[in-house]
Amino acid sequence: MNAEGTVRSIFVTGLKNAHAIENHALSIIKPQVSRIENYPEDATRLDQHIHKTETQIARLNQLLSDFAEDRSALKDVALSLTSATAATGQTVAADEILKYSFANFAFEQVEIAASRSLLTVAEQGGFSASSTALRANLDEKEKDGRLDRTTPVGCYLEVPLAEICRRNCKGLTE
């Protein structure tokens, strides 16, 4: 496989992984909505997040279709089963709402990192037609994730990730 094909393969794998991550998120947050009915504001916010996530999955499906690829059903199922088990483990906790909030925030940061990586690989591979959908997903995630880029951790998560992606793609094309 030539370098261009390798970058394409990395990009498509990233799209499939992002699809699986989004489905994983749905399987984590959907059960939470019914568990936190005593917190109507939080339940409403989660419900809105579910709708955003479903829209993001639709965008990823379209991108995969544009590359004549299909999602990875195996990854979707495996992550969903893991999520269901994790969600069940939280149901006995008295501080369930706090644990959900912490886990959801952390998971959103993983989604942000994956989205940024996909954008970088799209740039490196010349897949600019994919950038609009990926940017829309990232913008929604960053609004939800509220990563503070003024902190050392926020800067650490943002800068090296793009460099790692660029170096990896560059190494493949040399």
C-alpha positions in Angstrom: 0.0 0.0 0.0 1.4 3.4 -0.9 1.7 6.3 1.6 -1.5 8.0 0.4 -3.4 4.7 0.8 -2.0 4.3 4.3 -3.1 7.8 5.4 -6.5 7.0 3.9 -6.6 3.8 5.9 -5.7 5.6 9.1 -8.4 8.1 8.4 -11.1 5.6 7.7 -10.1 3.6 10.8 -10.3 6.8 12.8 -13.8 7.4 11.4 -14.8 3.9 12.4 -13.3 4.4 15.9 -15.1 7.7 16.3 -18.4 6.0 15.3 -17.8 3.3 17.9 -17.0 6.0 20.5 -20.2 7.9 19.8 -22.2 4.7 20.1 -20.4 4.0 23.3 -21.4 7.4 24.6 -25.0 6.8 23.8 -25.0 3.5 25.6 -23.5 5.3 28.7 -25.8 8.3 28.8 -29.1 6.9 27.7 -29.6 4.8 30.9 -28.5 7.8 32.9 -31.5 9.9 31.9 -34.0 7.7 33.6 -31.7 7.3 36.6 -31.5 11.0 37.3 -35.1 12.0 37.1 -34.8 13.8 40.4 -32.4 16.2 38.6 -34.6 17.5 35.8 -32.0 20.1 34.5 -29.3 17.4 34.2 -31.8 15.0 32.6 -32.7 17.7 30.0 -29.1 18.4 29.4 -28.3 14.7 28.9 -31.3 14.4 26.6 -30.0 17.3 24.5 -26.6 15.6 24.4 -28.2 12.4 23.2 -29.7 14.2 20.2 -26.4 15.9 19.4 -24.6 12.6 19.6 -27.1 11.0 17.2 -26.5 13.9 14.8 -22.7 13.4 15.1 -23.1 9.7 14.4 -25.1 10.6 11.2 -22.3 12.8 10.1 -19.8 10.1 10.7 -22.0 7.6 8.8 -22.1 10.0 5.8 -18.3 10.4 5.9 -17.8 6.6 5.9 -20.2 6.3 3.0 -18.3 9.0 1.1 -15.2 6.7 1.5 -17.3 3.7 0.4 -16.8 2.2 3.9 -19.1 0.9 6.6 -18.9 1.4 10.3 -17.4 -1.3 12.5 -20.3 -3.2 13.9 -18.0 -5.3 16.1 -16.5 -2.2 17.7 -20.0 -0.6 18.2 -21.3 -3.8 19.9 -18.2 -4.3 22.1 -18.1 -0.8 23.4 -21.9 -0.7 24.0 -21.6 -3.9 26.1 -18.8 -2.4 28.1 -20.8 0.8 28.6 -23.9 -1.1 29.8 -21.8 -2.9 32.4 -20.1 0.3 33.6 -23.5 2.1 33.8 -24.9 -0.7 35.9 -22.0 -0.5 38.3 -22.9 3.2 39.1 -26.5 2.5 40.0 -25.9 1.6 43.6 -23.8 4.7 44.4 -25.3 7.4 46.6 -23.4 10.0 44.7 -24.5 8.6 41.3 -25.1 12.0 39.7 -21.6 13.2 40.6 -20.0 10.0 39.2 -22.0 10.3 36.0 -21.0 13.9 35.6 -17.3 13.2 36.2 -17.3 10.2 33.8 -19.3 12.1 31.1 -16.9 15.0 31.3 -13.8 12.7 31.0 -15.4 10.8 28.1 -16.2 14.1 26.3 -12.5 14.9 26.4 -11.7 11.5 24.8 -14.2 12.4 22.0 -12.6 15.9 21.6 -9.2 14.3 21.2 -10.5 11.8 18.7 -12.2 14.6 16.7 -9.1 16.8 16.7 -7.0 13.8 15.5 -9.4 13.1 12.7 -9.3 16.7 11.6 -5.5 16.6 11.6 -5.4 13.4 9.6 -8.0 14.7 7.2 -5.7 17.7 6.6 -2.6 15.6 6.2 -4.4 13.2 3.8 -6.0 16.0 1.7 -9.5 15.0 2.7 -10.7 18.5 3.0 -14.3 17.6 2.0 -14.6 15.8 5.3 -13.5 18.8 7.4 -16.9 20.5 7.6 -18.6 17.6 9.2 -15.7 16.9 11.5 -15.4 20.5 12.5 -19.1 20.6 13.3 -18.7 17.6 15.5 -15.7 19.1 17.2 -17.3 22.4 17.8 -20.3 20.8 19.5 -18.1 18.6 21.6 -15.9 21.5 22.7 -19.0 23.4 23.7 -20.1 20.4 25.8 -16.7 19.5 27.1 -15.6 23.0 28.0 -11.9 22.2 28.1 -10.1 25.2 29.5 -7.1 25.8 27.2 -5.6 28.3 29.6 -4.6 25.6 32.0 -1.5 23.4 31.6 -3.7 20.3 31.2 -5.9 21.9 28.5 -2.8 23.0 26.6 -1.2 19.6 27.0 -4.2 17.9 25.6 -4.5 20.2 22.6 -1.0 20.9 21.2 0.9 17.5 21.4 -2.0 15.6 19.9 -2.0 17.5 16.6 1.8 17.2 16.4 1.7 13.4 17.1 -0.9 13.0 14.2 1.2 15.2 11.9 4.4 13.3 12.6 2.7 10.0 12.2 1.2 11.0 8.8 4.4 12.6 7.6 6.4 9.5 8.5 4.1 7.5 6.4 4.5 9.7 3.3 8.3 9.9 3.4 
